[in-house]
Amino acid sequence: MKGSKQVNVHEAKTRLSQLLADVEGGWEIIVARNGKPVAKLVPLTAPVKGSFRLGSLKDKIWMSPDFDAPLSEEELKAWGY
């Protein structure tokens, strides 16, 4: 990161496109109201592409055929029922 810059709200509204370009260039932009910081513009970290695909866990997860069978009396007692 190159550093940070502070701008007031009016300047942020007027120069938003340029400020976003600055953020893309490595700057952190602090937006202040009456000299008090209220927000920060920072780069958005992109999710890793292809990190999860539907069906990618197929055959890697196993579930017992009776996973939804009623609990026994002993199991119910263990759970406080």
mmCIF file of the N, C-alpha and C atoms, coordinates in Angstrom:
data_MODEL
# 
_entry.id   MODEL 
# 
loop_
_atom_site.group_PDB 
_atom_site.id 
_atom_site.type_symbol 
_atom_site.label_atom_id 
_atom_site.label_alt_id 
_atom_site.label_comp_id 
_atom_site.label_asym_id 
_atom_site.label_entity_id 
_atom_site.label_seq_id 
_atom_site.pdbx_PDB_ins_code 
_atom_site.Cartn_x 
_atom_site.Cartn_y 
_atom_site.Cartn_z 
_atom_site.occupancy 
_atom_site.B_iso_or_equiv 
_atom_site.pdbx_formal_charge 
_atom_site.auth_seq_id 
_atom_site.auth_comp_id 
_atom_site.auth_asym_id 
_atom_site.auth_atom_id 
_atom_site.pdbx_PDB_model_num 
ATOM 1   N N  . MET A 1 1  ? 0.844   -1.178  0.000  1.00 0.00 ? 1  MET A N  1 
ATOM 2   C CA . MET A 1 1  ? 0.000   0.000   0.000  1.00 0.00 ? 1  MET A CA 1 
ATOM 3   C C  . MET A 1 1  ? 0.887   1.237   0.000  1.00 0.00 ? 1  MET A C  1 
ATOM 4   N N  . LYS A 1 2  ? 0.476   2.211   -0.765 1.00 0.00 ? 2  LYS A N  1 
ATOM 5   C CA . LYS A 1 2  ? 1.268   3.436   -0.905 1.00 0.00 ? 2  LYS A CA 1 
ATOM 6   C C  . LYS A 1 2  ? 1.125   4.356   0.293  1.00 0.00 ? 2  LYS A C  1 
ATOM 7   N N  . GLY A 1 3  ? 0.011   4.324   0.961  1.00 0.00 ? 3  GLY A N  1 
ATOM 8   C CA . GLY A 1 3  ? -0.241  5.232   2.070  1.00 0.00 ? 3  GLY A CA 1 
ATOM 9   C C  . GLY A 1 3  ? -1.708  5.605   2.109  1.00 0.00 ? 3  GLY A C  1 
ATOM 10  N N  . SER A 1 4  ? -2.010  6.641   2.883  1.00 0.00 ? 4  SER A N  1 
ATOM 11  C CA . SER A 1 4  ? -3.407  7.048   2.967  1.00 0.00 ? 4  SER A CA 1 
ATOM 12  C C  . SER A 1 4  ? -3.534  8.540   2.692  1.00 0.00 ? 4  SER A C  1 
ATOM 13  N N  . LYS A 1 5  ? -4.700  8.913   2.209  1.00 0.00 ? 5  LYS A N  1 
ATOM 14  C CA . LYS A 1 5  ? -5.047  10.313  1.948  1.00 0.00 ? 5  LYS A CA 1 
ATOM 15  C C  . LYS A 1 5  ? -6.378  10.572  2.627  1.00 0.00 ? 5  LYS A C  1 
ATOM 16  N N  . GLN A 1 6  ? -6.547  11.776  3.158  1.00 0.00 ? 6  GLN A N  1 
ATOM 17  C CA . GLN A 1 6  ? -7.828  12.140  3.750  1.00 0.00 ? 6  GLN A CA 1 
ATOM 18  C C  . GLN A 1 6  ? -8.480  13.215  2.902  1.00 0.00 ? 6  GLN A C  1 
ATOM 19  N N  . VAL A 1 7  ? -9.771  13.014  2.632  1.00 0.00 ? 7  VAL A N  1 
ATOM 20  C CA . VAL A 1 7  ? -10.544 14.001  1.876  1.00 0.00 ? 7  VAL A CA 1 
ATOM 21  C C  . VAL A 1 7  ? -11.837 14.277  2.627  1.00 0.00 ? 7  VAL A C  1 
ATOM 22  N N  . ASN A 1 8  ? -12.422 15.446  2.396  1.00 0.00 ? 8  ASN A N  1 
ATOM 23  C CA . ASN A 1 8  ? -13.705 15.734  3.029  1.00 0.00 ? 8  ASN A CA 1 
ATOM 24  C C  . ASN A 1 8  ? -14.830 15.161  2.167  1.00 0.00 ? 8  ASN A C  1 
ATOM 25  N N  . VAL A 1 9  ? -16.020 15.124  2.702  1.00 0.00 ? 9  VAL A N  1 
ATOM 26  C CA . VAL A 1 9  ? -17.164 14.514  2.022  1.00 0.00 ? 9  VAL A CA 1 
ATOM 27  C C  . VAL A 1 9  ? -17.435 15.191  0.681  1.00 0.00 ? 9  VAL A C  1 
ATOM 28  N N  . HIS A 1 10 ? -17.396 16.525  0.650  1.00 0.00 ? 10 HIS A N  1 
ATOM 29  C CA . HIS A 1 10 ? -17.662 17.228  -0.600 1.00 0.00 ? 10 HIS A CA 1 
ATOM 30  C C  . HIS A 1 10 ? -16.650 16.826  -1.676 1.00 0.00 ? 10 HIS A C  1 
ATOM 31  N N  . GLU A 1 11 ? -15.380 16.796  -1.314 1.00 0.00 ? 11 GLU A N  1 
ATOM 32  C CA . GLU A 1 11 ? -14.343 16.405  -2.271 1.00 0.00 ? 11 GLU A CA 1 
ATOM 33  C C  . GLU A 1 11 ? -14.537 14.952  -2.717 1.00 0.00 ? 11 GLU A C  1 
ATOM 34  N N  . ALA A 1 12 ? -14.924 14.085  -1.798 1.00 0.00 ? 12 ALA A N  1 
ATOM 35  C CA . ALA A 1 12 ? -15.156 12.677  -2.141 1.00 0.00 ? 12 ALA A CA 1 
ATOM 36  C C  . ALA A 1 12 ? -16.294 12.558  -3.154 1.00 0.00 ? 12 ALA A C  1 
ATOM 37  N N  . LYS A 1 13 ? -17.367 13.336  -2.957 1.00 0.00 ? 13 LYS A N  1 
ATOM 38  C CA . LYS A 1 13 ? -18.486 13.293  -3.903 1.00 0.00 ? 13 LYS A CA 1 
ATOM 39  C C  . LYS A 1 13 ? -18.067 13.834  -5.264 1.00 0.00 ? 13 LYS A C  1 
ATOM 40  N N  . THR A 1 14 ? -17.279 14.882  -5.262 1.00 0.00 ? 14 THR A N  1 
ATOM 41  C CA . THR A 1 14 ? -16.862 15.522  -6.501 1.00 0.00 ? 14 THR A CA 1 
ATOM 42  C C  . THR A 1 14 ? -15.851 14.681  -7.276 1.00 0.00 ? 14 THR A C  1 
ATOM 43  N N  . ARG A 1 15 ? -14.956 14.007  -6.566 1.00 0.00 ? 15 ARG A N  1 
ATOM 44  C CA . ARG A 1 15 ? -13.841 13.305  -7.211 1.00 0.00 ? 15 ARG A CA 1 
ATOM 45  C C  . ARG A 1 15 ? -13.897 11.790  -7.030 1.00 0.00 ? 15 ARG A C  1 
ATOM 46  N N  . LEU A 1 16 ? -15.077 11.221  -6.884 1.00 0.00 ? 16 LEU A N  1 
ATOM 47  C CA . LEU A 1 16 ? -15.189 9.795   -6.581 1.00 0.00 ? 16 LEU A CA 1 
ATOM 48  C C  . LEU A 1 16 ? -14.451 8.913   -7.589 1.00 0.00 ? 16 LEU A C  1 
ATOM 49  N N  . SER A 1 17 ? -14.605 9.184   -8.869 1.00 0.00 ? 17 SER A N  1 
ATOM 50  C CA . SER A 1 17 ? -13.934 8.363   -9.882 1.00 0.00 ? 17 SER A CA 1 
ATOM 51  C C  . SER A 1 17 ? -12.420 8.385   -9.705 1.00 0.00 ? 17 SER A C  1 
ATOM 52  N N  . GLN A 1 18 ? -11.863 9.569   -9.467 1.00 0.00 ? 18 GLN A N  1 
ATOM 53  C CA . GLN A 1 18 ? -10.411 9.679   -9.268 1.00 0.00 ? 18 GLN A CA 1 
ATOM 54  C C  . GLN A 1 18 ? -9.979  8.984   -7.980 1.00 0.00 ? 18 GLN A C  1 
ATOM 55  N N  . LEU A 1 19 ? -10.785 9.120   -6.934 1.00 0.00 ? 19 LEU A N  1 
ATOM 56  C CA . LEU A 1 19 ? -10.443 8.464   -5.669 1.00 0.00 ? 19 LEU A CA 1 
ATOM 57  C C  . LEU A 1 19 ? -10.458 6.950   -5.812 1.00 0.00 ? 19 LEU A C  1 
ATOM 58  N N  . LEU A 1 20 ? -11.412 6.426   -6.568 1.00 0.00 ? 20 LEU A N  1 
ATOM 59  C CA . LEU A 1 20 ? -11.448 4.982   -6.809 1.00 0.00 ? 20 LEU A CA 1 
ATOM 60  C C  . LEU A 1 20 ? -10.218 4.535   -7.597 1.00 0.00 ? 20 LEU A C  1 
ATOM 61  N N  . ALA A 1 21 ? -9.790  5.345   -8.546 1.00 0.00 ? 21 ALA A N  1 
ATOM 62  C CA . ALA A 1 21 ? -8.563  5.031   -9.290 1.00 0.00 ? 21 ALA A CA 1 
ATOM 63  C C  . ALA A 1 21 ? -7.355  5.027   -8.346 1.00 0.00 ? 21 ALA A C  1 
ATOM 64  N N  . ASP A 1 22 ? -7.338  5.974   -7.412 1.00 0.00 ? 22 ASP A N  1 
ATOM 65  C CA . ASP A 1 22 ? -6.255  6.010   -6.423 1.00 0.00 ? 22 ASP A CA 1 
ATOM 66  C C  . ASP A 1 22 ? -6.255  4.740   -5.569 1.00 0.00 ? 22 ASP A C  1 
ATOM 67  N N  . VAL A 1 23 ? -7.437  4.310   -5.163 1.00 0.00 ? 23 VAL A N  1 
ATOM 68  C CA . VAL A 1 23 ? -7.550  3.078   -4.367 1.00 0.00 ? 23 VAL A CA 1 
ATOM 69  C C  . VAL A 1 23 ? -7.022  1.894   -5.169 1.00 0.00 ? 23 VAL A C  1 
ATOM 70  N N  . GLU A 1 24 ? -7.397  1.828   -6.436 1.00 0.00 ? 24 GLU A N  1 
ATOM 71  C CA . GLU A 1 24 ? -6.901  0.755   -7.296 1.00 0.00 ? 24 GLU A CA 1 
ATOM 72  C C  . GLU A 1 24 ? -5.383  0.823   -7.442 1.00 0.00 ? 24 GLU A C  1 
ATOM 73  N N  . GLY A 1 25 ? -4.834  2.021   -7.311 1.00 0.00 ? 25 GLY A N  1 
ATOM 74  C CA . GLY A 1 25 ? -3.389  2.213   -7.406 1.00 0.00 ? 25 GLY A CA 1 
ATOM 75  C C  . GLY A 1 25 ? -2.652  1.971   -6.106 1.00 0.00 ? 25 GLY A C  1 
ATOM 76  N N  . GLY A 1 26 ? -3.374  1.558   -5.069 1.00 0.00 ? 26 GLY A N  1 
ATOM 77  C CA . GLY A 1 26 ? -2.712  1.211   -3.816 1.00 0.00 ? 26 GLY A CA 1 
ATOM 78  C C  . GLY A 1 26 ? -2.898  2.186   -2.668 1.00 0.00 ? 26 GLY A C  1 
ATOM 79  N N  . TRP A 1 27 ? -3.656  3.234   -2.874 1.00 0.00 ? 27 TRP A N  1 
ATOM 80  C CA . TRP A 1 27 ? -3.892  4.204   -1.805 1.00 0.00 ? 27 TRP A CA 1 
ATOM 81  C C  . TRP A 1 27 ? -5.101  3.813   -0.960 1.00 0.00 ? 27 TRP A C  1 
ATOM 82  N N  . GLU A 1 28 ? -5.097  4.247   0.281  1.00 0.00 ? 28 GLU A N  1 
ATOM 83  C CA . GLU A 1 28 ? -6.241  4.113   1.177  1.00 0.00 ? 28 GLU A CA 1 
ATOM 84  C C  . GLU A 1 28 ? -6.793  5.525   1.346  1.00 0.00 ? 28 GLU A C  1 
ATOM 85  N N  . ILE A 1 29 ? -8.086  5.693   1.113  1.00 0.00 ? 29 ILE A N  1 
ATOM 86  C CA . ILE A 1 29 ? -8.702  7.020   1.179  1.00 0.00 ? 29 ILE A CA 1 
ATOM 87  C C  . ILE A 1 29 ? -9.597  7.100   2.413  1.00 0.00 ? 29 ILE A C  1 
ATOM 88  N N  . ILE A 1 30 ? -9.317  8.073   3.263  1.00 0.00 ? 30 ILE A N  1 
ATOM 89  C CA . ILE A 1 30 ? -10.135 8.332   4.448  1.00 0.00 ? 30 ILE A CA 1 
ATOM 90  C C  . ILE A 1 30 ? -11.083 9.473   4.105  1.00 0.00 ? 30 ILE A C  1 
ATOM 91  N N  . VAL A 1 31 ? -12.375 9.262   4.319  1.00 0.00 ? 31 VAL A N  1 
ATOM 92  C CA . VAL A 1 31 ? -13.368 10.315  4.074  1.00 0.00 ? 31 VAL A CA 1 
ATOM 93  C C  . VAL A 1 31 ? -13.753 10.901  5.427  1.00 0.00 ? 31 VAL A C  1 
ATOM 94  N N  . ALA A 1 32 ? -13.640 12.223  5.537  1.00 0.00 ? 32 ALA A N  1 
ATOM 95  C CA . ALA A 1 32 ? -13.894 12.901  6.812  1.00 0.00 ? 32 ALA A CA 1 
ATOM 96  C C  . ALA A 1 32 ? -15.042 13.892  6.682  1.00 0.00 ? 32 ALA A C  1 
ATOM 97  N N  . ARG A 1 33 ? -15.755 14.052  7.792  1.00 0.00 ? 33 ARG A N  1 
ATOM 98  C CA . ARG A 1 33 ? -16.799 15.073  7.897  1.00 0.00 ? 33 ARG A CA 1 
ATOM 99  C C  . ARG A 1 33 ? -16.363 16.019  9.008  1.00 0.00 ? 33 ARG A C  1 
ATOM 100 N N  . ASN A 1 34 ? -16.235 17.293  8.666  1.00 0.00 ? 34 ASN A N  1 
ATOM 101 C CA . ASN A 1 34 ? -15.761 18.294  9.634  1.00 0.00 ? 34 ASN A CA 1 
ATOM 102 C C  . ASN A 1 34 ? -14.426 17.881  10.256 1.00 0.00 ? 34 ASN A C  1 
ATOM 103 N N  . GLY A 1 35 ? -13.564 17.294  9.443  1.00 0.00 ? 35 GLY A N  1 
ATOM 104 C CA . GLY A 1 35 ? -12.233 16.911  9.915  1.00 0.00 ? 35 GLY A CA 1 
ATOM 105 C C  . GLY A 1 35 ? -12.167 15.608  10.685 1.00 0.00 ? 35 GLY A C  1 
ATOM 106 N N  . LYS A 1 36 ? -13.312 14.961  10.920 1.00 0.00 ? 36 LYS A N  1 
ATOM 107 C CA . LYS A 1 36 ? -13.333 13.700  11.665 1.00 0.00 ? 36 LYS A CA 1 
ATOM 108 C C  . LYS A 1 36 ? -13.543 12.539  10.698 1.00 0.00 ? 36 LYS A C  1 
ATOM 109 N N  . PRO A 1 37 ? -12.619 11.578  10.664 1.00 0.00 ? 37 PRO A N  1 
ATOM 110 C CA . PRO A 1 37 ? -12.763 10.430  9.763  1.00 0.00 ? 37 PRO A CA 1 
ATOM 111 C C  . PRO A 1 37 ? -14.054 9.658   10.030 1.00 0.00 ? 37 PRO A C  1 
ATOM 112 N N  . VAL A 1 38 ? -14.779 9.340   8.950  1.00 0.00 ? 38 VAL A N  1 
ATOM 113 C CA . VAL A 1 38 ? -16.026 8.587   9.088  1.00 0.00 ? 38 VAL A CA 1 
ATOM 114 C C  . VAL A 1 38 ? -16.075 7.339   8.207  1.00 0.00 ? 38 VAL A C  1 
ATOM 115 N N  . ALA A 1 39 ? -15.221 7.276   7.186  1.00 0.00 ? 39 ALA A N  1 
ATOM 116 C CA . ALA A 1 39 ? -15.253 6.115   6.287  1.00 0.00 ? 39 ALA A CA 1 
ATOM 117 C C  . ALA A 1 39 ? -13.878 5.928   5.660  1.00 0.00 ? 39 ALA A C  1 
ATOM 118 N N  . LYS A 1 40 ? -13.688 4.730   5.117  1.00 0.00 ? 40 LYS A N  1 
ATOM 119 C CA . LYS A 1 40 ? -12.418 4.402   4.483  1.00 0.00 ? 40 LYS A CA 1 
ATOM 120 C C  . LYS A 1 40 ? -12.682 3.692   3.160  1.00 0.00 ? 40 LYS A C  1 
ATOM 121 N N  . LEU A 1 41 ? -12.018 4.134   2.104  1.00 0.00 ? 41 LEU A N  1 
ATOM 122 C CA . LEU A 1 41 ? -12.077 3.456   0.810  1.00 0.00 ? 41 LEU A CA 1 
ATOM 123 C C  . LEU A 1 41 ? -10.818 2.609   0.688  1.00 0.00 ? 41 LEU A C  1 
ATOM 124 N N  . VAL A 1 42 ? -11.007 1.322   0.553  1.00 0.00 ? 42 VAL A N  1 
ATOM 125 C CA . VAL A 1 42 ? -9.884  0.389   0.413  1.00 0.00 ? 42 VAL A CA 1 
ATOM 126 C C  . VAL A 1 42 ? -10.195 -0.572  -0.724 1.00 0.00 ? 42 VAL A C  1 
ATOM 127 N N  . PRO A 1 43 ? -9.182  -1.197  -1.313 1.00 0.00 ? 43 PRO A N  1 
ATOM 128 C CA . PRO A 1 43 ? -9.450  -2.149  -2.393 1.00 0.00 ? 43 PRO A CA 1 
ATOM 129 C C  . PRO A 1 43 ? -10.288 -3.322  -1.895 1.00 0.00 ? 43 PRO A C  1 
ATOM 130 N N  . LEU A 1 44 ? -11.182 -3.769  -2.737 1.00 0.00 ? 44 LEU A N  1 
ATOM 131 C CA . LEU A 1 44 ? -11.992 -4.941  -2.442 1.00 0.00 ? 44 LEU A CA 1 
ATOM 132 C C  . LEU A 1 44 ? -11.186 -6.165  -2.833 1.00 0.00 ? 44 LEU A C  1 
ATOM 133 N N  . THR A 1 45 ? -11.042 -7.092  -1.910 1.00 0.00 ? 45 THR A N  1 
ATOM 134 C CA . THR A 1 45 ? -10.300 -8.307  -2.245 1.00 0.00 ? 45 THR A CA 1 
ATOM 135 C C  . THR A 1 45 ? -11.239 -9.236  -2.994 1.00 0.00 ? 45 THR A C  1 
ATOM 136 N N  . ALA A 1 46 ? -10.821 -9.657  -4.149 1.00 0.00 ? 46 ALA A N  1 
ATOM 137 C CA . ALA A 1 46 ? -11.648 -10.514 -4.999 1.00 0.00 ? 46 ALA A CA 1 
ATOM 138 C C  . ALA A 1 46 ? -11.619 -11.952 -4.484 1.00 0.00 ? 46 ALA A C  1 
ATOM 139 N N  . PRO A 1 47 ? -12.743 -12.634 -4.537 1.00 0.00 ? 47 PRO A N  1 
ATOM 140 C CA . PRO A 1 47 ? -12.748 -14.040 -4.148 1.00 0.00 ? 47 PRO A CA 1 
ATOM 141 C C  . PRO A 1 47 ? -11.905 -14.842 -5.134 1.00 0.00 ? 47 PRO A C  1 
ATOM 142 N N  . VAL A 1 48 ? -11.333 -15.911 -4.645 1.00 0.00 ? 48 VAL A N  1 
ATOM 143 C CA . VAL A 1 48 ? -10.528 -16.769 -5.504 1.00 0.00 ? 48 VAL A CA 1 
ATOM 144 C C  . VAL A 1 48 ? -11.455 -17.470 -6.477 1.00 0.00 ? 48 VAL A C  1 
ATOM 145 N N  . LYS A 1 49 ? -11.218 -17.272 -7.758 1.00 0.00 ? 49 LYS A N  1 
ATOM 146 C CA . LYS A 1 49 ? -12.076 -17.891 -8.759 1.00 0.00 ? 49 LYS A CA 1 
ATOM 147 C C  . LYS A 1 49 ? -11.911 -19.400 -8.735 1.00 0.00 ? 49 LYS A C  1 
ATOM 148 N N  . GLY A 1 50 ? -13.038 -20.078 -8.846 1.00 0.00 ? 50 GLY A N  1 
ATOM 149 C CA . GLY A 1 50 ? -12.999 -21.534 -8.916 1.00 0.00 ? 50 GLY A CA 1 
ATOM 150 C C  . GLY A 1 50 ? -12.695 -22.202 -7.601 1.00 0.00 ? 50 GLY A C  1 
ATOM 151 N N  . SER A 1 51 ? -12.764 -21.433 -6.485 1.00 0.00 ? 51 SER A N  1 
ATOM 152 C CA . SER A 1 51 ? -12.438 -22.041 -5.203 1.00 0.00 ? 51 SER A CA 1 
ATOM 153 C C  . SER A 1 51 ? -13.532 -23.004 -4.734 1.00 0.00 ? 51 SER A C  1 
ATOM 154 N N  . PHE A 1 52 ? -14.750 -22.838 -5.237 1.00 0.00 ? 52 PHE A N  1 
ATOM 155 C CA . PHE A 1 52 ? -15.820 -23.767 -4.889 1.00 0.00 ? 52 PHE A CA 1 
ATOM 156 C C  . PHE A 1 52 ? -16.740 -23.906 -6.079 1.00 0.00 ? 52 PHE A C  1 
ATOM 157 N N  . ARG A 1 53 ? -16.994 -25.139 -6.434 1.00 0.00 ? 53 ARG A N  1 
ATOM 158 C CA . ARG A 1 53 ? -17.920 -25.412 -7.521 1.00 0.00 ? 53 ARG A CA 1 
ATOM 159 C C  . ARG A 1 53 ? -18.992 -26.352 -7.006 1.00 0.00 ? 53 ARG A C  1 
ATOM 160 N N  . LEU A 1 54 ? -20.207 -26.139 -7.470 1.00 0.00 ? 54 LEU A N  1 
ATOM 161 C CA . LEU A 1 54 ? -21.303 -27.012 -7.114 1.00 0.00 ? 54 LEU A CA 1 
ATOM 162 C C  . LEU A 1 54 ? -20.944 -28.438 -7.507 1.00 0.00 ? 54 LEU A C  1 
ATOM 163 N N  . GLY A 1 55 ? -21.087 -29.359 -6.569 1.00 0.00 ? 55 GLY A N  1 
ATOM 164 C CA . GLY A 1 55 ? -20.785 -30.756 -6.836 1.00 0.00 ? 55 GLY A CA 1 
ATOM 165 C C  . GLY A 1 55 ? -19.339 -31.126 -6.569 1.00 0.00 ? 55 GLY A C  1 
ATOM 166 N N  . SER A 1 56 ? -18.514 -30.161 -6.154 1.00 0.00 ? 56 SER A N  1 
ATOM 167 C CA . SER A 1 56 ? -17.099 -30.454 -5.950 1.00 0.00 ? 56 SER A CA 1 
ATOM 168 C C  . SER A 1 56 ? -16.850 -31.388 -4.761 1.00 0.00 ? 56 SER A C  1 
ATOM 169 N N  . LEU A 1 57 ? -17.821 -31.542 -3.877 1.00 0.00 ? 57 LEU A N  1 
ATOM 170 C CA . LEU A 1 57 ? -17.659 -32.434 -2.726 1.00 0.00 ? 57 LEU A CA 1 
ATOM 171 C C  . LEU A 1 57 ? -18.326 -33.793 -2.940 1.00 0.00 ? 57 LEU A C  1 
ATOM 172 N N  . LYS A 1 58 ? -18.829 -34.022 -4.140 1.00 0.00 ? 58 LYS A N  1 
ATOM 173 C CA . LYS A 1 58 ? -19.485 -35.291 -4.439 1.00 0.00 ? 58 LYS A CA 1 
ATOM 174 C C  . LYS A 1 58 ? -18.516 -36.445 -4.166 1.00 0.00 ? 58 LYS A C  1 
ATOM 175 N N  . ASP A 1 59 ? -19.020 -37.470 -3.514 1.00 0.00 ? 59 ASP A N  1 
ATOM 176 C CA . ASP A 1 59 ? -18.256 -38.659 -3.147 1.00 0.00 ? 59 ASP A CA 1 
ATOM 177 C C  . ASP A 1 59 ? -17.195 -38.399 -2.078 1.00 0.00 ? 59 ASP A C  1 
ATOM 178 N N  . LYS A 1 60 ? -17.189 -37.203 -1.487 1.00 0.00 ? 60 LYS A N  1 
ATOM 179 C CA . LYS A 1 60 ? -16.238 -36.896 -0.414 1.00 0.00 ? 60 LYS A CA 1 
ATOM 180 C C  . LYS A 1 60 ? -16.932 -36.803 0.933  1.00 0.00 ? 60 LYS A C  1 
ATOM 181 N N  . ILE A 1 61 ? -18.249 -36.726 0.894  1.00 0.00 ? 61 ILE A N  1 
ATOM 182 C CA . ILE A 1 61 ? -19.032 -36.650 2.127  1.00 0.00 ? 61 ILE A CA 1 
ATOM 183 C C  . ILE A 1 61 ? -19.942 -37.861 2.177  1.00 0.00 ? 61 ILE A C  1 
ATOM 184 N N  . TRP A 1 62 ? -19.994 -38.498 3.338  1.00 0.00 ? 62 TRP A N  1 
ATOM 185 C CA . TRP A 1 62 ? -20.811 -39.689 3.507  1.00 0.00 ? 62 TRP A CA 1 
ATOM 186 C C  . TRP A 1 62 ? -21.835 -39.417 4.605  1.00 0.00 ? 62 TRP A C  1 
ATOM 187 N N  . MET A 1 63 ? -23.061 -39.878 4.395  1.00 0.00 ? 63 MET A N  1 
ATOM 188 C CA . MET A 1 63 ? -24.109 -39.717 5.382  1.00 0.00 ? 63 MET A CA 1 
ATOM 189 C C  . MET A 1 63 ? -24.761 -41.072 5.610  1.00 0.00 ? 63 MET A C  1 
ATOM 190 N N  . SER A 1 64 ? -24.894 -41.441 6.861  1.00 0.00 ? 64 SER A N  1 
ATOM 191 C CA . SER A 1 64 ? -25.501 -42.712 7.210  1.00 0.00 ? 64 SER A CA 1 
ATOM 192 C C  . SER A 1 64 ? -26.932 -42.768 6.684  1.00 0.00 ? 64 SER A C  1 
ATOM 193 N N  . PRO A 1 65 ? -27.360 -43.914 6.174  1.00 0.00 ? 65 PRO A N  1 
ATOM 194 C CA . PRO A 1 65 ? -28.726 -44.035 5.658  1.00 0.00 ? 65 PRO A CA 1 
ATOM 195 C C  . PRO A 1 65 ? -29.791 -43.727 6.717  1.00 0.00 ? 65 PRO A C  1 
ATOM 196 N N  . ASP A 1 66 ? -29.466 -43.927 7.989  1.00 0.00 ? 66 ASP A N  1 
ATOM 197 C CA . ASP A 1 66 ? -30.458 -43.685 9.045  1.00 0.00 ? 66 ASP A CA 1 
ATOM 198 C C  . ASP A 1 66 ? -30.191 -42.380 9.805  1.00 0.00 ? 66 ASP A C  1 
ATOM 199 N N  . PHE A 1 67 ? -29.533 -41.396 9.159  1.00 0.00 ? 67 PHE A N  1 
ATOM 200 C CA . PHE A 1 67 ? -29.189 -40.158 9.852  1.00 0.00 ? 67 PHE A CA 1 
ATOM 201 C C  . PHE A 1 67 ? -30.404 -39.422 10.401 1.00 0.00 ? 67 PHE A C  1 
ATOM 202 N N  . ASP A 1 68 ? -31.565 -39.618 9.792  1.00 0.00 ? 68 ASP A N  1 
ATOM 203 C CA . ASP A 1 68 ? -32.755 -38.907 10.252 1.00 0.00 ? 68 ASP A CA 1 
ATOM 204 C C  . ASP A 1 68 ? -33.741 -39.816 10.985 1.00 0.00 ? 68 ASP A C  1 
ATOM 205 N N  . ALA A 1 69 ? -33.257 -40.982 11.402 1.00 0.00 ? 69 ALA A N  1 
ATOM 206 C CA . ALA A 1 69 ? -34.108 -41.907 12.161 1.00 0.00 ? 69 ALA A CA 1 
ATOM 207 C C  . ALA A 1 69 ? -34.373 -41.320 13.552 1.00 0.00 ? 69 ALA A C  1 
ATOM 208 N N  . PRO A 1 70 ? -35.497 -41.662 14.157 1.00 0.00 ? 70 PRO A N  1 
ATOM 209 C CA . PRO A 1 70 ? -35.786 -41.160 15.505 1.00 0.00 ? 70 PRO A CA 1 
ATOM 210 C C  . PRO A 1 70 ? -34.700 -41.592 16.493 1.00 0.00 ? 70 PRO A C  1 
ATOM 211 N N  . LEU A 1 71 ? -34.452 -40.730 17.477 1.00 0.00 ? 71 LEU A N  1 
ATOM 212 C CA . LEU A 1 71 ? -33.453 -41.037 18.495 1.00 0.00 ? 71 LEU A CA 1 
ATOM 213 C C  . LEU A 1 71 ? -33.991 -42.074 19.473 1.00 0.00 ? 71 LEU A C  1 
ATOM 214 N N  . SER A 1 72 ? -33.078 -42.880 20.004 1.00 0.00 ? 72 SER A N  1 
ATOM 215 C CA . SER A 1 72 ? -33.465 -43.866 21.017 1.00 0.00 ? 72 SER A CA 1 
ATOM 216 C C  . SER A 1 72 ? -33.734 -43.138 22.335 1.00 0.00 ? 72 SER A C  1 
ATOM 217 N N  . GLU A 1 73 ? -34.365 -43.834 23.282 1.00 0.00 ? 73 GLU A N  1 
ATOM 218 C CA . GLU A 1 73 ? -34.640 -43.244 24.601 1.00 0.00 ? 73 GLU A CA 1 
ATOM 219 C C  . GLU A 1 73 ? -33.340 -42.783 25.262 1.00 0.00 ? 73 GLU A C  1 
ATOM 220 N N  . GLU A 1 74 ? -32.302 -43.581 25.132 1.00 0.00 ? 74 GLU A N  1 
ATOM 221 C CA . GLU A 1 74 ? -31.006 -43.246 25.726 1.00 0.00 ? 74 GLU A CA 1 
ATOM 222 C C  . GLU A 1 74 ? -30.435 -41.961 25.116 1.00 0.00 ? 74 GLU A C  1 
ATOM 223 N N  . GLU A 1 75 ? -30.538 -41.820 23.799 1.00 0.00 ? 75 GLU A N  1 
ATOM 224 C CA . GLU A 1 75 ? -30.048 -40.623 23.130 1.00 0.00 ? 75 GLU A CA 1 
ATOM 225 C C  . GLU A 1 75 ? -30.880 -39.395 23.508 1.00 0.00 ? 75 GLU A C  1 
ATOM 226 N N  . LEU A 1 76 ? -32.198 -39.586 23.618 1.00 0.00 ? 76 LEU A N  1 
ATOM 227 C CA . LEU A 1 76 ? -33.063 -38.477 24.024 1.00 0.00 ? 76 LEU A CA 1 
ATOM 228 C C  . LEU A 1 76 ? -32.694 -37.983 25.428 1.00 0.00 ? 76 LEU A C  1 
ATOM 229 N N  . LYS A 1 77 ? -32.423 -38.911 26.338 1.00 0.00 ? 77 LYS A N  1 
ATOM 230 C CA . LYS A 1 77 ? -32.024 -38.541 27.700 1.00 0.00 ? 77 LYS A CA 1 
ATOM 231 C C  . LYS A 1 77 ? -30.697 -37.773 27.662 1.00 0.00 ? 77 LYS A C  1 
ATOM 232 N N  . ALA A 1 78 ? -29.762 -38.236 26.826 1.00 0.00 ? 78 ALA A N  1 
ATOM 233 C CA . ALA A 1 78 ? -28.465 -37.561 26.730 1.00 0.00 ? 78 ALA A CA 1 
ATOM 234 C C  . ALA A 1 78 ? -28.619 -36.117 26.247 1.00 0.00 ? 78 ALA A C  1 
ATOM 235 N N  . TRP A 1 79 ? -29.638 -35.866 25.432 1.00 0.00 ? 79 TRP A N  1 
ATOM 236 C CA . TRP A 1 79 ? -29.895 -34.519 24.918 1.00 0.00 ? 79 TRP A CA 1 
ATOM 237 C C  . TRP A 1 79 ? -30.836 -33.726 25.828 1.00 0.00 ? 79 TRP A C  1 
ATOM 238 N N  . GLY A 1 80 ? -31.247 -34.325 26.938 1.00 0.00 ? 80 GLY A N  1 
ATOM 239 C CA . GLY A 1 80 ? -32.088 -33.610 27.905 1.00 0.00 ? 80 GLY A CA 1 
ATOM 240 C C  . GLY A 1 80 ? -33.555 -33.647 27.604 1.00 0.00 ? 80 GLY A C  1 
ATOM 241 N N  . TYR A 1 81 ? -34.012 -34.646 26.819 1.00 0.00 ? 81 TYR A N  1 
ATOM 242 C CA . TYR A 1 81 ? -35.435 -34.752 26.504 1.00 0.00 ? 81 TYR A CA 1 
ATOM 243 C C  . TYR A 1 81 ? -36.040 -35.936 27.202 1.00 0.00 ? 81 TYR A C  1 
# 
